[in-house]
């Protein structure tokens, strides 16, 4: 059974839009008719920018660990389009491999900045506009945020923070802004294939599948869902 959504006339902001998952989320909203604004620290002419047709979105270069950059991007989106309906907090990364007592403090700062601070700042500046449109936020947590583990404790902690901040945003904005998170495990991306060349890629989830769930969570079909952490890891 195929499902189609109509987001015509609505505006979505996708952070980390140049990455594999951010690109898939942007494409999902474009296909649903939304105006898509994308933000990333990586510019479209970089080889690391994976969105195949960046001309279809309105791109804003910005470091979302910097509050001034976040405020500027959000205000430009609203000034240009008169509204903001959806915020997709996709910006994030993984670091790991060492036990906690061998991990540099710089790694702590980096992971909490990219994975959690970006989500906090984007949500902080978007919420007043989302309250006006009764919009929605969907952020990317992780399956591993549900428990501790060896070698990537800081990553897990940041993604647990995303999940808990999502629940708080949902509680603080009952009846106005819905906030949910998705919890992937291993996503089938070029970087993950390079890092784990001997893995069974067939078990991994395609970014497009996660993008479809995030689209659903912003739709009227999920109007009674807020504060949820939705598994999107399939067999991964």
C-alpha positions in Angstrom: 0.0 0.0 0.0 1.4 3.4 -1.0 0.9 6.5 1.1 1.0 10.0 -0.1 1.1 13.3 1.9 0.4 16.8 0.8 2.6 19.4 2.4 1.9 22.1 -0.2 2.2 25.6 1.1 4.2 24.5 4.2 7.8 25.2 5.1 10.3 22.7 6.5 13.8 23.3 7.8 16.2 20.4 7.7 19.5 20.6 9.6 22.4 18.5 8.4 20.8 18.6 4.9 24.0 17.7 3.1 24.4 14.3 4.8 22.9 11.0 3.7 20.0 11.1 6.1 19.4 14.9 5.8 19.3 14.5 2.0 16.7 11.7 2.2 14.6 13.8 4.6 14.8 16.8 2.3 13.7 14.7 -0.7 10.8 13.2 1.2 9.4 16.7 2.0 10.1 17.9 -1.5 8.1 15.0 -2.9 5.3 15.9 -0.6 5.2 19.4 -2.0 6.8 21.3 0.9 9.1 24.2 0.5 12.4 22.8 1.9 15.0 25.0 3.5 18.2 23.2 4.4 21.1 24.2 6.7 24.5 22.7 6.9 28.0 23.6 7.8 29.1 21.9 4.6 28.3 23.9 1.4 26.7 22.4 -1.7 29.8 22.5 -3.8 31.7 20.3 -1.4 32.2 16.6 -2.3 30.8 15.8 1.2 27.5 17.3 0.3 25.3 14.3 -0.7 22.0 16.0 -1.7 21.9 15.2 -5.4 20.0 18.3 -6.5 20.6 21.1 -4.0 19.0 23.6 -6.4 15.6 22.2 -5.3 16.0 23.5 -1.8 16.7 26.9 -0.3 20.2 26.4 1.2 21.5 28.3 4.3 25.2 27.8 5.3 25.5 27.8 9.0 27.2 26.2 12.0 24.3 25.1 14.2 26.5 24.9 17.3 26.7 28.7 17.0 23.6 30.4 18.3 24.1 33.5 16.2 24.2 31.3 13.1 21.1 29.4 14.2 19.1 32.6 14.9 20.1 34.1 11.6 19.1 31.1 9.6 15.7 30.6 11.3 14.9 34.3 10.9 15.8 34.3 7.2 13.6 31.3 6.6 10.6 33.0 8.3 11.4 36.3 6.6 11.5 34.7 3.2 8.5 32.5 3.5 6.4 34.1 6.3 6.2 30.9 8.3 7.9 27.8 9.6 5.9 24.5 9.9 8.4 21.8 10.5 11.9 21.4 12.0 13.9 18.3 11.2 16.9 18.0 13.5 19.1 15.7 11.5 22.6 17.2 12.1 24.7 14.7 13.9 27.7 12.4 13.8 29.3 9.4 15.5 32.7 9.1 17.3 33.8 6.1 19.4 36.2 3.2 19.8 37.9 4.1 23.1 36.7 3.5 26.7 35.6 6.5 28.6 38.9 6.9 30.6 40.9 7.0 27.3 38.6 9.5 25.6 39.7 13.1 25.1 37.6 16.0 26.5 37.6 17.5 23.0 35.6 14.5 21.8 33.0 15.2 24.6 32.7 18.8 23.4 32.5 17.8 19.8 29.8 15.2 20.2 27.7 17.1 22.6 28.0 20.1 20.2 27.1 18.4 17.0 24.5 16.0 18.3 22.8 17.8 21.1 23.6 21.5 21.1 22.5 21.8 17.4 19.2 20.2 18.3 18.7 22.4 21.3 19.5 25.7 19.5 17.5 24.9 16.4 14.5 23.9 18.5 14.9 27.0 20.8 14.8 29.4 17.9 12.2 27.5 15.8 9.6 26.9 18.6 8.1 30.4 18.7 7.4 30.2 14.9 6.2 26.6 15.1 3.8 27.7 17.9 2.2 30.1 15.4 1.7 27.4 12.8 1.0 24.5 15.3 3.9 22.7 13.6 6.1 19.8 14.5 9.7 18.9 15.4 11.3 15.6 14.6 14.8 14.9 15.9 17.2 12.0 15.4 18.1 10.1 18.5 19.4 6.5 18.3 18.6 3.0 19.4 21.8 3.0 21.4 20.5 5.8 23.5 18.4 3.3 25.4 21.4 1.7 27.2 25.0 2.1 28.0 27.7 0.4 25.9 31.4 -0.1 25.4 33.4 2.4 23.4 30.8 4.9 22.4 29.3 6.1 25.7 29.5 9.8 24.8 27.6 9.2 21.6 24.9 7.3 23.4 24.7 10.0 26.0 24.2 12.7 23.4 21.4 10.8 21.7 19.7 10.1 25.0 19.8 13.8 25.5 18.1 14.3 22.2 15.4 11.9 23.2 14.8 13.5 26.6 14.8 17.1 25.3 12.2 15.9 22.7 10.0 14.7 25.5 10.4 18.0 27.4 9.6 20.1 24.3 6.5 18.0 23.8 5.4 18.5 27.4 6.1 22.3 27.3 4.1 22.7 24.1 1.1 20.5 24.5 -1.6 21.4 22.0 0.6 23.7 19.9 3.9 22.0 18.8 4.3 18.3 18.5 7.8 16.9 19.1 9.0 13.4 18.4 12.3 11.6 17.8 13.3 8.6 15.7 15.8 6.0 16.8 17.9 4.5 14.0 20.5 1.8 14.5 23.0 1.5 11.6 21.9 3.5 8.6 23.0 2.4 5.1 25.2 5.3 4.3 28.5 5.6 2.3 30.4 6.5 5.5 29.0 3.4 7.4 29.8 1.1 4.5 33.4 2.4 4.5 33.7 2.0 8.3 32.2 -1.5 8.3 33.0 -3.1 4.9 32.4 -6.6 6.1 28.9 -6.0 7.5 25.7 -7.3 6.0 24.4 -4.2 4.3 21.1 -5.9 3.6 20.2 -5.6 7.3 20.7 -1.8 7.4 17.9 0.7 7.0 17.9 3.0 4.0 17.9 6.7 4.8 14.8 7.1 2.6 12.9 4.7 4.9 13.7 6.9 7.9 12.8 10.0 6.0 9.4 8.5 5.3 8.8 8.0 9.0 9.8 11.5 9.8 7.5 12.8 7.1 4.6 10.8 8.7 5.4 12.2 12.2 4.9 15.7 10.8 1.7 14.8 9.1 -1.9 15.0 10.3 -1.9 11.2 10.4 0.3 11.6 13.5 -1.7 14.4 15.1 -2.1 12.5 18.4 1.6 11.6 18.6 4.0 13.8 20.6 6.8 13.0 22.9 7.4 9.6 21.3 10.7 7.9 20.4 10.0 5.8 17.4 12.2 2.8 16.5 13.4 2.9 12.9 16.1 0.3 12.9 14.4 -2.7 11.2 16.8 -5.6 11.5 19.9 -3.4 12.0 
